[in-house]
Amino acid sequence: MATGWEAMREELLHEPETAHVLYMREHLGKPLVHVRSSTIRVRRPNAEAQLLFGADCGSLDDAGFCAGAVEFLVAALDTVNPAFAWLGADAPASEETNLDWVLGRRVRDSVREARKLLRGYSWTTVCPEELSVRLGGPGALDATGAFHRVVPLSAGGVVLQATETVAAYTDEAVHGVFEALHPVLPPGVPQFDPAHPELRYFPADASRFGG
């Protein structure tokens, strides 16, 4: 895979429609990690990326596994200023983010506005440089205490890891992430989606949140 990754990346730069990479464990027979990238019919620079853990991987409470996944994400995105990316185990494998679902946002609008409003948040969230600056930059985000790790990307943007492991991403941690990011989150009152009960979010209107 290491020899083919660069070729895949170059192809996506020319025709960035969609790409999938599955990391498999033979004895599981299911994806261990699913990397998905798609422009959702909107051309560059509006891009979105998701990295989804396989539900049966049994490593969501393994600090080493989780750290490695974040390091992979950092390495994959370090040379670009991504509009949005997230890493977690709390949303379906679709173009919609957690906030797209619970705020009833159209994907095309969500993608188009990704450098003005953060599309969503999860255990690990990638915030583009434009929004990181509005939040005070990596130092200010680190000072909020809401994140286990704050990793600036060399080409802009920042990777925000909420807790050491995915399993430790409790409701309290979700609240902390929301509080740190609410100035750049889309407005609206989240509505529970019975079709996707696994979605994680803090049930408050970001535009009216006061702490």
N, C-alpha and C positions, 0 to 999 in steps of 0.2 A: 504494500500500500504506500509505503514511503516514496517509492519511485514514481507512482502514478498521481500522487496528490497535487503536485505542481501543474501537471497537464490538466487535471480536472479543474483546478483553480483558473487557469488561463482560459479554458473553454467557457467557464461561467462568466468571466469578465466580458466575453464577446456576446454570449447569449444567456443572460442570467435569468432563466425561467424557473427551473427547479432542479434540486439535486438531493439525493439521499445516500447516506453512508451508514451501513449497519455493522456494528461490532458484535460478533457472535461467540457464544460459548457452546461447544459441541454438545455437551451433556444436557444443556437446557433446551436447545432446539428453538429458542426465541431470541430476539435481539437483546443484547446486554445494554448497548447504547445505540440510539438512533439519532443521527445528525441529519437535520433537514434544513435546507436553505431554499427560499423562494422569493421572487419579487412580487408574487400575487398580481401578475399582469400589469405592474407599474414599473417602469424602467428606472435604471440607476439615477440618483444615488439612493432611492427609497428601497431599502432591502431589510429583510427580517431573517433571523436565524433562531432555531430552537435546537436544543440538545436534550433528548428525552431518555431517562433511564428505563431499562426494561423492568417491568413490574416484579419479575421473579429473580432479580439479580442478587437480592439478599445482602447488598453492600451499602444500603442507605444510611446505616449507622457506623460505617467503617470510615474513620477519619482519613486514612491513607488513600482509600478509593476516591473519596469525595475531593480531597486535595488534588489528586491526579486529574480528575475530571475538570476542575477549575483551571489547572495549569494547561490542559489541552485547549480549553476555550480561550485563554489568554494568548497562547501561541498561535492559534488559528486566526485571531482577530487583531493581533498587535500591529500589523502593518496597514490597517484601515481604521477609519473612524466610523464604526457601524452605527446605523440609525437606531438599531435596537437588537438585543439578543437576550435570551434568558436560558437558565439551566435549572431544571427541577423535575419533580415527579407528581405534579398537582394540576395537570391540565391535559385535555385530549390532544392527540396528534393532528392538529389542524392549523390553518393559517391564523385563526383567531387567537388572541391572547386572553388572559383571565378577565381583563377589563373590557375587551371587545364583547365577551359573552354577557357579563353582568351589567354593563352599561348600554347594551344594545347598539354598539357602534358598528358601522359598516367597515369591513376590512379595508376597502379602498380608501376611505377617509382616514382610518387609523394609520395606514402606511403613509399616506400623503402628508400627514401632519406629524410624522414621527420625530422630526427635529424641532418641533414646537411643543409637543406634549408627549410624555413618555407613554409608550403603548401599553405597558403593564409592568408587573413586578413579580418576582418569585424568589426561591431560595438564593439563586444568584442572578443578578440583573446587570445587563450592560447598558450604561447610560451614554448617549452620544456627547461629544464635547460641547455642543451648543447648550445642552441642558445641564451638563456638569458645571459649566461656568455660571449659569443662573443659580445653581445650588451652592456656589462658593468654591468649587473645585474639589479635588481629591482630599486635600487637608481638612476642609470643612466637613465633608461627608464622613471622614474617619472620626472627627471629633464628636459627631452625633452619638456615637456609641451603639448605633443600630447594626453595625456590620462587623463580622469577624475579620474580614480582610477587605481592603480597598486597594485595587491594583490599577494604576494609570496605564493606559495603552500608549505606546510611543507615537502613534499617528493621531491620537486624540480619543477622547472618551475614557470611561473608567469601568472596571469590573467590580461589582459590589457583591460580596459573599456574605449573606446574612448570619449564618451560623456555621460551626465547624463541620457539621454533617447535615444531610437532608432530613434525617430523623429528628434532629434537634430544632427544626423549623416549626416551632409551636405557634399557637395563636398570638402569644405575647411577642414573639419575634416578628410575625406578620405585621402587628400593630406598629412596632418600632420602625420597620422598613417604610410603611405607609407614612408615618409621621416625618421621617427624614426626607421622603420624596414628594410629599403632597403638593409643594408649590409648582411642580411640573407635571402633575397627573391631570388627566382630563376631568372636567366637572361632571357632576351627576350623582344620583343616589343609586348605589349598586342594588340590583334585584336578584335574589336567589334564582338560579336556573336549575329546575328539577332534572333536566336532561343531563346536567354535568355537576352532580353534587360534590365531586372531588375538587372543584375550583377553590383556591385559597385567596382571600382578599379581606380587607378591613371594611366593615359595612358603614362607611361614612362618605359624605360628599367632600372630595378633596378641596373644592373651591370654598367650602364653609368650615373647614377644619381649623380649630384654634388651639390644638395641643391636648 
